[in-house]
Amino acid sequence: RHTLKVKEDFHCICVFNPPVTGREDHDENGVYPPPEPEAWGDPQRTEEA
């Protein structure tokens, strides 16, 4: 857990890399497990310009 106490306006952004999928659960240590391979996308796929 994190506790922030601020005295002025405060904006905070949290970034997950790799991005979360919405199916994650914290483990007993409070961390997310590694992503499942299907969440990585298809490494053979190429984007067309």
mmCIF entry with sequence, helices, sheets and N, C-alpha, C, O atoms, coordinates in Angstrom:
data_MODEL
# 
_entry.id   MODEL 
# 
_entity.id                         1 
_entity.type                       polymer 
_entity.pdbx_number_of_molecules   1 
# 
_entity_poly.entity_id                      1 
_entity_poly.type                           'polypeptide(L)' 
_entity_poly.nstd_linkage                   no 
_entity_poly.nstd_monomer                   no 
_entity_poly.pdbx_seq_one_letter_code       RHTLKVKEDFHCICVFNPPVTGREDHDENGVYPPPEPEAWGDPQRTEEA 
_entity_poly.pdbx_seq_one_letter_code_can   RHTLKVKEDFHCICVFNPPVTGREDHDENGVYPPPEPEAWGDPQRTEEA 
_entity_poly.pdbx_strand_id                 A 
# 
loop_
_entity_poly_seq.entity_id 
_entity_poly_seq.num 
_entity_poly_seq.mon_id 
_entity_poly_seq.hetero 
1 1  ARG n 
1 2  HIS n 
1 3  THR n 
1 4  LEU n 
1 5  LYS n 
1 6  VAL n 
1 7  LYS n 
1 8  GLU n 
1 9  ASP n 
1 10 PHE n 
1 11 HIS n 
1 12 CYS n 
1 13 ILE n 
1 14 CYS n 
1 15 VAL n 
1 16 PHE n 
1 17 ASN n 
1 18 PRO n 
1 19 PRO n 
1 20 VAL n 
1 21 THR n 
1 22 GLY n 
1 23 ARG n 
1 24 GLU n 
1 25 ASP n 
1 26 HIS n 
1 27 ASP n 
1 28 GLU n 
1 29 ASN n 
1 30 GLY n 
1 31 VAL n 
1 32 TYR n 
1 33 PRO n 
1 34 PRO n 
1 35 PRO n 
1 36 GLU n 
1 37 PRO n 
1 38 GLU n 
1 39 ALA n 
1 40 TRP n 
1 41 GLY n 
1 42 ASP n 
1 43 PRO n 
1 44 GLN n 
1 45 ARG n 
1 46 THR n 
1 47 GLU n 
1 48 GLU n 
1 49 ALA n 
# 
_struct_asym.id          A 
_struct_asym.entity_id   1 
# 
_struct_conf.conf_type_id            HELX_P 
_struct_conf.id                      HELX_P1 
_struct_conf.pdbx_PDB_helix_id       AA1 
_struct_conf.beg_label_comp_id       PRO 
_struct_conf.beg_label_asym_id       A 
_struct_conf.beg_label_seq_id        37 
_struct_conf.pdbx_beg_PDB_ins_code   ? 
_struct_conf.end_label_comp_id       TRP 
_struct_conf.end_label_asym_id       A 
_struct_conf.end_label_seq_id        40 
_struct_conf.pdbx_end_PDB_ins_code   ? 
_struct_conf.beg_auth_comp_id        PRO 
_struct_conf.beg_auth_asym_id        A 
_struct_conf.beg_auth_seq_id         37 
_struct_conf.end_auth_comp_id        TRP 
_struct_conf.end_auth_asym_id        A 
_struct_conf.end_auth_seq_id         40 
_struct_conf.pdbx_PDB_helix_class    5 
_struct_conf.details                 ? 
_struct_conf.pdbx_PDB_helix_length   4 
# 
_struct_conf_type.id          HELX_P 
_struct_conf_type.criteria    ? 
_struct_conf_type.reference   ? 
# 
loop_
_atom_site.group_PDB 
_atom_site.id 
_atom_site.type_symbol 
_atom_site.label_atom_id 
_atom_site.label_alt_id 
_atom_site.label_comp_id 
_atom_site.label_asym_id 
_atom_site.label_entity_id 
_atom_site.label_seq_id 
_atom_site.pdbx_PDB_ins_code 
_atom_site.Cartn_x 
_atom_site.Cartn_y 
_atom_site.Cartn_z 
_atom_site.occupancy 
_atom_site.B_iso_or_equiv 
_atom_site.pdbx_formal_charge 
_atom_site.auth_seq_id 
_atom_site.auth_comp_id 
_atom_site.auth_asym_id 
_atom_site.auth_atom_id 
_atom_site.pdbx_PDB_model_num 
ATOM 1   N N  . ARG A 1 1  ? 0.831  -1.190  0.000   1.00 0.00 ? 1  ARG A N  1 
ATOM 2   C CA . ARG A 1 1  ? 0.000  0.000   0.000   1.00 0.00 ? 1  ARG A CA 1 
ATOM 3   C C  . ARG A 1 1  ? 0.866  1.240   0.000   1.00 0.00 ? 1  ARG A C  1 
ATOM 4   O O  . ARG A 1 1  ? 1.982  1.253   0.518   1.00 0.00 ? 1  ARG A O  1 
ATOM 5   N N  . HIS A 1 2  ? 0.318  2.275   -0.595  1.00 0.00 ? 2  HIS A N  1 
ATOM 6   C CA . HIS A 1 2  ? 1.019  3.553   -0.647  1.00 0.00 ? 2  HIS A CA 1 
ATOM 7   C C  . HIS A 1 2  ? 0.112  4.608   -0.042  1.00 0.00 ? 2  HIS A C  1 
ATOM 8   O O  . HIS A 1 2  ? -1.096 4.602   -0.280  1.00 0.00 ? 2  HIS A O  1 
ATOM 9   N N  . THR A 1 3  ? 0.674  5.498   0.727   1.00 0.00 ? 3  THR A N  1 
ATOM 10  C CA . THR A 1 3  ? -0.088 6.594   1.309   1.00 0.00 ? 3  THR A CA 1 
ATOM 11  C C  . THR A 1 3  ? 0.561  7.902   0.887   1.00 0.00 ? 3  THR A C  1 
ATOM 12  O O  . THR A 1 3  ? 1.755  8.111   1.104   1.00 0.00 ? 3  THR A O  1 
ATOM 13  N N  . LEU A 1 4  ? -0.229 8.779   0.282   1.00 0.00 ? 4  LEU A N  1 
ATOM 14  C CA . LEU A 1 4  ? 0.245  10.097  -0.113  1.00 0.00 ? 4  LEU A CA 1 
ATOM 15  C C  . LEU A 1 4  ? -0.566 11.139  0.629   1.00 0.00 ? 4  LEU A C  1 
ATOM 16  O O  . LEU A 1 4  ? -1.794 11.064  0.678   1.00 0.00 ? 4  LEU A O  1 
ATOM 17  N N  . LYS A 1 5  ? 0.118  12.107  1.204   1.00 0.00 ? 5  LYS A N  1 
ATOM 18  C CA . LYS A 1 5  ? -0.555 13.233  1.842   1.00 0.00 ? 5  LYS A CA 1 
ATOM 19  C C  . LYS A 1 5  ? -0.055 14.491  1.154   1.00 0.00 ? 5  LYS A C  1 
ATOM 20  O O  . LYS A 1 5  ? 1.139  14.790  1.171   1.00 0.00 ? 5  LYS A O  1 
ATOM 21  N N  . VAL A 1 6  ? -0.979 15.223  0.549   1.00 0.00 ? 6  VAL A N  1 
ATOM 22  C CA . VAL A 1 6  ? -0.596 16.422  -0.188  1.00 0.00 ? 6  VAL A CA 1 
ATOM 23  C C  . VAL A 1 6  ? -1.309 17.629  0.385   1.00 0.00 ? 6  VAL A C  1 
ATOM 24  O O  . VAL A 1 6  ? -2.386 17.507  0.968   1.00 0.00 ? 6  VAL A O  1 
ATOM 25  N N  . LYS A 1 7  ? -0.704 18.797  0.217   1.00 0.00 ? 7  LYS A N  1 
ATOM 26  C CA . LYS A 1 7  ? -1.282 20.043  0.727   1.00 0.00 ? 7  LYS A CA 1 
ATOM 27  C C  . LYS A 1 7  ? -1.796 20.928  -0.397  1.00 0.00 ? 7  LYS A C  1 
ATOM 28  O O  . LYS A 1 7  ? -2.448 21.941  -0.144  1.00 0.00 ? 7  LYS A O  1 
ATOM 29  N N  . GLU A 1 8  ? -1.504 20.550  -1.638  1.00 0.00 ? 8  GLU A N  1 
ATOM 30  C CA . GLU A 1 8  ? -1.951 21.313  -2.799  1.00 0.00 ? 8  GLU A CA 1 
ATOM 31  C C  . GLU A 1 8  ? -2.547 20.347  -3.810  1.00 0.00 ? 8  GLU A C  1 
ATOM 32  O O  . GLU A 1 8  ? -2.552 19.135  -3.589  1.00 0.00 ? 8  GLU A O  1 
ATOM 33  N N  . ASP A 1 9  ? -3.057 20.886  -4.932  1.00 0.00 ? 9  ASP A N  1 
ATOM 34  C CA . ASP A 1 9  ? -3.563 20.023  -5.993  1.00 0.00 ? 9  ASP A CA 1 
ATOM 35  C C  . ASP A 1 9  ? -2.469 19.049  -6.415  1.00 0.00 ? 9  ASP A C  1 
ATOM 36  O O  . ASP A 1 9  ? -1.293 19.404  -6.486  1.00 0.00 ? 9  ASP A O  1 
ATOM 37  N N  . PHE A 1 10 ? -2.877 17.831  -6.690  1.00 0.00 ? 10 PHE A N  1 
ATOM 38  C CA . PHE A 1 10 ? -1.909 16.789  -7.026  1.00 0.00 ? 10 PHE A CA 1 
ATOM 39  C C  . PHE A 1 10 ? -2.501 15.900  -8.105  1.00 0.00 ? 10 PHE A C  1 
ATOM 40  O O  . PHE A 1 10 ? -3.642 15.454  -7.990  1.00 0.00 ? 10 PHE A O  1 
ATOM 41  N N  . HIS A 1 11 ? -1.737 15.645  -9.140  1.00 0.00 ? 11 HIS A N  1 
ATOM 42  C CA . HIS A 1 11 ? -2.141 14.740  -10.208 1.00 0.00 ? 11 HIS A CA 1 
ATOM 43  C C  . HIS A 1 11 ? -1.134 13.602  -10.252 1.00 0.00 ? 11 HIS A C  1 
ATOM 44  O O  . HIS A 1 11 ? 0.074  13.833  -10.201 1.00 0.00 ? 11 HIS A O  1 
ATOM 45  N N  . CYS A 1 12 ? -1.621 12.396  -10.345 1.00 0.00 ? 12 CYS A N  1 
ATOM 46  C CA . CYS A 1 12 ? -0.748 11.230  -10.350 1.00 0.00 ? 12 CYS A CA 1 
ATOM 47  C C  . CYS A 1 12 ? -1.175 10.289  -11.472 1.00 0.00 ? 12 CYS A C  1 
ATOM 48  O O  . CYS A 1 12 ? -2.366 10.072  -11.697 1.00 0.00 ? 12 CYS A O  1 
ATOM 49  N N  . ILE A 1 13 ? -0.199 9.740   -12.165 1.00 0.00 ? 13 ILE A N  1 
ATOM 50  C CA . ILE A 1 13 ? -0.458 8.776   -13.231 1.00 0.00 ? 13 ILE A CA 1 
ATOM 51  C C  . ILE A 1 13 ? 0.293  7.496   -12.897 1.00 0.00 ? 13 ILE A C  1 
ATOM 52  O O  . ILE A 1 13 ? 1.461  7.529   -12.511 1.00 0.00 ? 13 ILE A O  1 
ATOM 53  N N  . CYS A 1 14 ? -0.381 6.389   -13.048 1.00 0.00 ? 14 CYS A N  1 
ATOM 54  C CA . CYS A 1 14 ? 0.236  5.091   -12.813 1.00 0.00 ? 14 CYS A CA 1 
ATOM 55  C C  . CYS A 1 14 ? 0.313  4.356   -14.148 1.00 0.00 ? 14 CYS A C  1 
ATOM 56  O O  . CYS A 1 14 ? -0.689 4.241   -14.853 1.00 0.00 ? 14 CYS A O  1 
ATOM 57  N N  . VAL A 1 15 ? 1.487  3.864   -14.493 1.00 0.00 ? 15 VAL A N  1 
ATOM 58  C CA . VAL A 1 15 ? 1.695  3.181   -15.764 1.00 0.00 ? 15 VAL A CA 1 
ATOM 59  C C  . VAL A 1 15 ? 2.170  1.758   -15.499 1.00 0.00 ? 15 VAL A C  1 
ATOM 60  O O  . VAL A 1 15 ? 3.105  1.542   -14.728 1.00 0.00 ? 15 VAL A O  1 
ATOM 61  N N  . PHE A 1 16 ? 1.530  0.802   -16.136 1.00 0.00 ? 16 PHE A N  1 
ATOM 62  C CA . PHE A 1 16 ? 1.936  -0.592  -16.030 1.00 0.00 ? 16 PHE A CA 1 
ATOM 63  C C  . PHE A 1 16 ? 2.568  -1.026  -17.340 1.00 0.00 ? 16 PHE A C  1 
ATOM 64  O O  . PHE A 1 16 ? 1.997  -0.811  -18.409 1.00 0.00 ? 16 PHE A O  1 
ATOM 65  N N  . ASN A 1 17 ? 3.736  -1.631  -17.263 1.00 0.00 ? 17 ASN A N  1 
ATOM 66  C CA . ASN A 1 17 ? 4.401  -2.129  -18.453 1.00 0.00 ? 17 ASN A CA 1 
ATOM 67  C C  . ASN A 1 17 ? 4.944  -3.512  -18.142 1.00 0.00 ? 17 ASN A C  1 
ATOM 68  O O  . ASN A 1 17 ? 5.902  -3.625  -17.377 1.00 0.00 ? 17 ASN A O  1 
ATOM 69  N N  . PRO A 1 18 ? 4.374  -4.562  -18.702 1.00 0.00 ? 18 PRO A N  1 
ATOM 70  C CA . PRO A 1 18 ? 3.354  -4.560  -19.741 1.00 0.00 ? 18 PRO A CA 1 
ATOM 71  C C  . PRO A 1 18 ? 1.999  -4.120  -19.194 1.00 0.00 ? 18 PRO A C  1 
ATOM 72  O O  . PRO A 1 18 ? 1.743  -4.228  -17.995 1.00 0.00 ? 18 PRO A O  1 
ATOM 73  N N  . PRO A 1 19 ? 1.137  -3.624  -20.076 1.00 0.00 ? 19 PRO A N  1 
ATOM 74  C CA . PRO A 1 19 ? -0.180 -3.155  -19.647 1.00 0.00 ? 19 PRO A CA 1 
ATOM 75  C C  . PRO A 1 19 ? -0.982 -4.258  -18.965 1.00 0.00 ? 19 PRO A C  1 
ATOM 76  O O  . PRO A 1 19 ? -0.848 -5.436  -19.298 1.00 0.00 ? 19 PRO A O  1 
ATOM 77  N N  . VAL A 1 20 ? -1.805 -3.867  -18.020 1.00 0.00 ? 20 VAL A N  1 
ATOM 78  C CA . VAL A 1 20 ? -2.673 -4.843  -17.359 1.00 0.00 ? 20 VAL A CA 1 
ATOM 79  C C  . VAL A 1 20 ? -3.838 -5.188  -18.274 1.00 0.00 ? 20 VAL A C  1 
ATOM 80  O O  . VAL A 1 20 ? -4.227 -4.392  -19.129 1.00 0.00 ? 20 VAL A O  1 
ATOM 81  N N  . THR A 1 21 ? -4.388 -6.379  -18.088 1.00 0.00 ? 21 THR A N  1 
ATOM 82  C CA . THR A 1 21 ? -5.483 -6.843  -18.934 1.00 0.00 ? 21 THR A CA 1 
ATOM 83  C C  . THR A 1 21 ? -6.826 -6.784  -18.224 1.00 0.00 ? 21 THR A C  1 
ATOM 84  O O  . THR A 1 21 ? -7.868 -6.946  -18.859 1.00 0.00 ? 21 THR A O  1 
ATOM 85  N N  . GLY A 1 22 ? -6.815 -6.554  -16.912 1.00 0.00 ? 22 GLY A N  1 
ATOM 86  C CA . GLY A 1 22 ? -8.056 -6.549  -16.141 1.00 0.00 ? 22 GLY A CA 1 
ATOM 87  C C  . GLY A 1 22 ? -8.330 -7.867  -15.457 1.00 0.00 ? 22 GLY A C  1 
ATOM 88  O O  . GLY A 1 22 ? -9.283 -7.974  -14.684 1.00 0.00 ? 22 GLY A O  1 
ATOM 89  N N  . ARG A 1 23 ? -7.506 -8.890  -15.726 1.00 0.00 ? 23 ARG A N  1 
ATOM 90  C CA . ARG A 1 23 ? -7.697 -10.204 -15.112 1.00 0.00 ? 23 ARG A CA 1 
ATOM 91  C C  . ARG A 1 23 ? -6.674 -10.469 -14.009 1.00 0.00 ? 23 ARG A C  1 
ATOM 92  O O  . ARG A 1 23 ? -6.628 -11.570 -13.461 1.00 0.00 ? 23 ARG A O  1 
ATOM 93  N N  . GLU A 1 24 ? -5.862 -9.481  -13.683 1.00 0.00 ? 24 GLU A N  1 
ATOM 94  C CA . GLU A 1 24 ? -4.804 -9.679  -12.708 1.00 0.00 ? 24 GLU A CA 1 
ATOM 95  C C  . GLU A 1 24 ? -5.341 -9.643  -11.276 1.00 0.00 ? 24 GLU A C  1 
ATOM 96  O O  . GLU A 1 24 ? -6.310 -8.945  -10.976 1.00 0.00 ? 24 GLU A O  1 
ATOM 97  N N  . ASP A 1 25 ? -4.699 -10.399 -10.417 1.00 0.00 ? 25 ASP A N  1 
ATOM 98  C CA . ASP A 1 25 ? -4.951 -10.361 -8.978  1.00 0.00 ? 25 ASP A CA 1 
ATOM 99  C C  . ASP A 1 25 ? -3.604 -10.257 -8.286  1.00 0.00 ? 25 ASP A C  1 
ATOM 100 O O  . ASP A 1 25 ? -2.632 -10.885 -8.705  1.00 0.00 ? 25 ASP A O  1 
ATOM 101 N N  . HIS A 1 26 ? -3.547 -9.453  -7.214  1.00 0.00 ? 26 HIS A N  1 
ATOM 102 C CA . HIS A 1 26 ? -2.309 -9.381  -6.440  1.00 0.00 ? 26 HIS A CA 1 
ATOM 103 C C  . HIS A 1 26 ? -2.035 -10.729 -5.790  1.00 0.00 ? 26 HIS A C  1 
ATOM 104 O O  . HIS A 1 26 ? -2.964 -11.424 -5.378  1.00 0.00 ? 26 HIS A O  1 
ATOM 105 N N  . ASP A 1 27 ? -0.756 -11.101 -5.696  1.00 0.00 ? 27 ASP A N  1 
ATOM 106 C CA . ASP A 1 27 ? -0.414 -12.327 -4.975  1.00 0.00 ? 27 ASP A CA 1 
ATOM 107 C C  . ASP A 1 27 ? -0.253 -12.012 -3.488  1.00 0.00 ? 27 ASP A C  1 
ATOM 108 O O  . ASP A 1 27 ? -0.553 -10.901 -3.050  1.00 0.00 ? 27 ASP A O  1 
ATOM 109 N N  . GLU A 1 28 ? 0.217  -12.981 -2.719  1.00 0.00 ? 28 GLU A N  1 
ATOM 110 C CA . GLU A 1 28 ? 0.332  -12.793 -1.270  1.00 0.00 ? 28 GLU A CA 1 
ATOM 111 C C  . GLU A 1 28 ? 1.341  -11.708 -0.893  1.00 0.00 ? 28 GLU A C  1 
ATOM 112 O O  . GLU A 1 28 ? 1.331  -11.218 0.236   1.00 0.00 ? 28 GLU A O  1 
ATOM 113 N N  . ASN A 1 29 ? 2.219  -11.329 -1.842  1.00 0.00 ? 29 ASN A N  1 
ATOM 114 C CA . ASN A 1 29 ? 3.191  -10.263 -1.595  1.00 0.00 ? 29 ASN A CA 1 
ATOM 115 C C  . ASN A 1 29 ? 2.710  -8.905  -2.100  1.00 0.00 ? 29 ASN A C  1 
ATOM 116 O O  . ASN A 1 29 ? 3.424  -7.910  -1.974  1.00 0.00 ? 29 ASN A O  1 
ATOM 117 N N  . GLY A 1 30 ? 1.497  -8.856  -2.673  1.00 0.00 ? 30 GLY A N  1 
ATOM 118 C CA . GLY A 1 30 ? 0.941  -7.601  -3.162  1.00 0.00 ? 30 GLY A CA 1 
ATOM 119 C C  . GLY A 1 30 ? 1.400  -7.213  -4.554  1.00 0.00 ? 30 GLY A C  1 
ATOM 120 O O  . GLY A 1 30 ? 1.249  -6.059  -4.955  1.00 0.00 ? 30 GLY A O  1 
ATOM 121 N N  . VAL A 1 31 ? 1.962  -8.163  -5.301  1.00 0.00 ? 31 VAL A N  1 
ATOM 122 C CA . VAL A 1 31 ? 2.425  -7.868  -6.658  1.00 0.00 ? 31 VAL A CA 1 
ATOM 123 C C  . VAL A 1 31 ? 1.605  -8.635  -7.680  1.00 0.00 ? 31 VAL A C  1 
ATOM 124 O O  . VAL A 1 31 ? 0.955  -9.628  -7.353  1.00 0.00 ? 31 VAL A O  1 
ATOM 125 N N  . TYR A 1 32 ? 1.642  -8.165  -8.924  1.00 0.00 ? 32 TYR A N  1 
ATOM 126 C CA . TYR A 1 32 ? 0.955  -8.847  -10.007 1.00 0.00 ? 32 TYR A CA 1 
ATOM 127 C C  . TYR A 1 32 ? 1.849  -9.951  -10.566 1.00 0.00 ? 32 TYR A C  1 
ATOM 128 O O  . TYR A 1 32 ? 3.067  -9.779  -10.610 1.00 0.00 ? 32 TYR A O  1 
ATOM 129 N N  . PRO A 1 33 ? 1.284  -11.071 -10.992 1.00 0.00 ? 33 PRO A N  1 
ATOM 130 C CA . PRO A 1 33 ? 2.081  -12.117 -11.632 1.00 0.00 ? 33 PRO A CA 1 
ATOM 131 C C  . PRO A 1 33 ? 2.471  -11.681 -13.047 1.00 0.00 ? 33 PRO A C  1 
ATOM 132 O O  . PRO A 1 33 ? 1.891  -10.732 -13.575 1.00 0.00 ? 33 PRO A O  1 
ATOM 133 N N  . PRO A 1 34 ? 3.448  -12.360 -13.672 1.00 0.00 ? 34 PRO A N  1 
ATOM 134 C CA . PRO A 1 34 ? 3.779  -12.045 -15.070 1.00 0.00 ? 34 PRO A CA 1 
ATOM 135 C C  . PRO A 1 34 ? 2.550  -12.246 -15.956 1.00 0.00 ? 34 PRO A C  1 
ATOM 136 O O  . PRO A 1 34 ? 1.700  -13.081 -15.645 1.00 0.00 ? 34 PRO A O  1 
ATOM 137 N N  . PRO A 1 35 ? 2.442  -11.491 -17.058 1.00 0.00 ? 35 PRO A N  1 
ATOM 138 C CA . PRO A 1 35 ? 1.280  -11.639 -17.938 1.00 0.00 ? 35 PRO A CA 1 
ATOM 139 C C  . PRO A 1 35 ? 1.263  -13.006 -18.612 1.00 0.00 ? 35 PRO A C  1 
ATOM 140 O O  . PRO A 1 35 ? 2.302  -13.639 -18.802 1.00 0.00 ? 35 PRO A O  1 
ATOM 141 N N  . GLU A 1 36 ? 0.065  -13.441 -18.966 1.00 0.00 ? 36 GLU A N  1 
ATOM 142 C CA . GLU A 1 36 ? -0.085 -14.687 -19.708 1.00 0.00 ? 36 GLU A CA 1 
ATOM 143 C C  . GLU A 1 36 ? 0.364  -14.453 -21.145 1.00 0.00 ? 36 GLU A C  1 
ATOM 144 O O  . GLU A 1 36 ? 0.189  -13.351 -21.665 1.00 0.00 ? 36 GLU A O  1 
ATOM 145 N N  . PRO A 1 37 ? 0.939  -15.463 -21.801 1.00 0.00 ? 37 PRO A N  1 
ATOM 146 C CA . PRO A 1 37 ? 1.465  -15.269 -23.165 1.00 0.00 ? 37 PRO A CA 1 
ATOM 147 C C  . PRO A 1 37 ? 0.460  -14.674 -24.145 1.00 0.00 ? 37 PRO A C  1 
ATOM 148 O O  . PRO A 1 37 ? 0.852  -13.874 -24.995 1.00 0.00 ? 37 PRO A O  1 
ATOM 149 N N  . GLU A 1 38 ? -0.827 -15.032 -24.060 1.00 0.00 ? 38 GLU A N  1 
ATOM 150 C CA . GLU A 1 38 ? -1.795 -14.483 -25.015 1.00 0.00 ? 38 GLU A CA 1 
ATOM 151 C C  . GLU A 1 38 ? -1.988 -12.982 -24.837 1.00 0.00 ? 38 GLU A C  1 
ATOM 152 O O  . GLU A 1 38 ? -2.482 -12.320 -25.750 1.00 0.00 ? 38 GLU A O  1 
ATOM 153 N N  . ALA A 1 39 ? -1.610 -12.427 -23.685 1.00 0.00 ? 39 ALA A N  1 
ATOM 154 C CA . ALA A 1 39 ? -1.729 -10.983 -23.462 1.00 0.00 ? 39 ALA A CA 1 
ATOM 155 C C  . ALA A 1 39 ? -0.619 -10.214 -24.168 1.00 0.00 ? 39 ALA A C  1 
ATOM 156 O O  . ALA A 1 39 ? -0.704 -8.995  -24.311 1.00 0.00 ? 39 ALA A O  1 
ATOM 157 N N  . TRP A 1 40 ? 0.436  -10.928 -24.615 1.00 0.00 ? 40 TRP A N  1 
ATOM 158 C CA . TRP A 1 40 ? 1.559  -10.270 -25.266 1.00 0.00 ? 40 TRP A CA 1 
ATOM 159 C C  . TRP A 1 40 ? 1.265  -9.913  -26.706 1.00 0.00 ? 40 TRP A C  1 
ATOM 160 O O  . TRP A 1 40 ? 1.989  -9.111  -27.295 1.00 0.00 ? 40 TRP A O  1 
ATOM 161 N N  . GLY A 1 41 ? 0.228  -10.483 -27.290 1.00 0.00 ? 41 GLY A N  1 
ATOM 162 C CA . GLY A 1 41 ? -0.061 -10.243 -28.694 1.00 0.00 ? 41 GLY A CA 1 
ATOM 163 C C  . GLY A 1 41 ? 0.695  -11.228 -29.572 1.00 0.00 ? 41 GLY A C  1 
ATOM 164 O O  . GLY A 1 41 ? 1.447  -12.062 -29.067 1.00 0.00 ? 41 GLY A O  1 
ATOM 165 N N  . ASP A 1 42 ? 0.504  -11.140 -30.851 1.00 0.00 ? 42 ASP A N  1 
ATOM 166 C CA . ASP A 1 42 ? 1.124  -12.051 -31.806 1.00 0.00 ? 42 ASP A CA 1 
ATOM 167 C C  . ASP A 1 42 ? 2.456  -11.467 -32.276 1.00 0.00 ? 42 ASP A C  1 
ATOM 168 O O  . ASP A 1 42 ? 2.458  -10.455 -32.976 1.00 0.00 ? 42 ASP A O  1 
ATOM 169 N N  . PRO A 1 43 ? 3.598  -12.079 -31.910 1.00 0.00 ? 43 PRO A N  1 
ATOM 170 C CA . PRO A 1 43 ? 4.896  -11.524 -32.315 1.00 0.00 ? 43 PRO A CA 1 
ATOM 171 C C  . PRO A 1 43 ? 5.133  -11.600 -33.820 1.00 0.00 ? 43 PRO A C  1 
ATOM 172 O O  . PRO A 1 43 ? 6.019  -10.916 -34.332 1.00 0.00 ? 43 PRO A O  1 
ATOM 173 N N  . GLN A 1 44 ? 4.362  -12.418 -34.543 1.00 0.00 ? 44 GLN A N  1 
ATOM 174 C CA . GLN A 1 44 ? 4.519  -12.545 -35.991 1.00 0.00 ? 44 GLN A CA 1 
ATOM 175 C C  . GLN A 1 44 ? 3.721  -11.492 -36.748 1.00 0.00 ? 44 GLN A C  1 
ATOM 176 O O  . GLN A 1 44 ? 3.928  -11.293 -37.946 1.00 0.00 ? 44 GLN A O  1 
ATOM 177 N N  . ARG A 1 45 ? 2.807  -10.814 -36.050 1.00 0.00 ? 45 ARG A N  1 
ATOM 178 C CA . ARG A 1 45 ? 1.948  -9.830  -36.712 1.00 0.00 ? 45 ARG A CA 1 
ATOM 179 C C  . ARG A 1 45 ? 2.727  -8.553  -36.993 1.00 0.00 ? 45 ARG A C  1 
ATOM 180 O O  . ARG A 1 45 ? 3.479  -8.070  -36.147 1.00 0.00 ? 45 ARG A O  1 
ATOM 181 N N  . THR A 1 46 ? 2.539  -8.019  -38.180 1.00 0.00 ? 46 THR A N  1 
ATOM 182 C CA . THR A 1 46 ? 3.144  -6.741  -38.533 1.00 0.00 ? 46 THR A CA 1 
ATOM 183 C C  . THR A 1 46 ? 2.034  -5.769  -38.881 1.00 0.00 ? 46 THR A C  1 
ATOM 184 O O  . THR A 1 46 ? 1.035  -6.141  -39.498 1.00 0.00 ? 46 THR A O  1 
ATOM 185 N N  . GLU A 1 47 ? 2.215  -4.536  -38.483 1.00 0.00 ? 47 GLU A N  1 
ATOM 186 C CA . GLU A 1 47 ? 1.237  -3.494  -38.792 1.00 0.00 ? 47 GLU A CA 1 
ATOM 187 C C  . GLU A 1 47 ? 1.479  -2.993  -40.212 1.00 0.00 ? 47 GLU A C  1 
ATOM 188 O O  . GLU A 1 47 ? 2.621  -2.763  -40.610 1.00 0.00 ? 47 GLU A O  1 
ATOM 189 N N  . GLU A 1 48 ? 0.406  -2.829  -40.968 1.00 0.00 ? 48 GLU A N  1 
ATOM 190 C CA . GLU A 1 48 ? 0.528  -2.287  -42.315 1.00 0.00 ? 48 GLU A CA 1 
ATOM 191 C C  . GLU A 1 48 ? 0.503  -0.780  -42.249 1.00 0.00 ? 48 GLU A C  1 
ATOM 192 O O  . GLU A 1 48 ? -0.260 -0.197  -41.478 1.00 0.00 ? 48 GLU A O  1 
ATOM 193 N N  . ALA A 1 49 ? 1.344  -0.140  -43.063 1.00 0.00 ? 49 ALA A N  1 
ATOM 194 C CA . ALA A 1 49 ? 1.427  1.320   -43.067 1.00 0.00 ? 49 ALA A CA 1 
ATOM 195 C C  . ALA A 1 49 ? 0.252  1.932   -43.763 1.00 0.00 ? 49 ALA A C  1 
ATOM 196 O O  . ALA A 1 49 ? 0.160  3.156   -43.859 1.00 0.00 ? 49 ALA A O  1 
# 
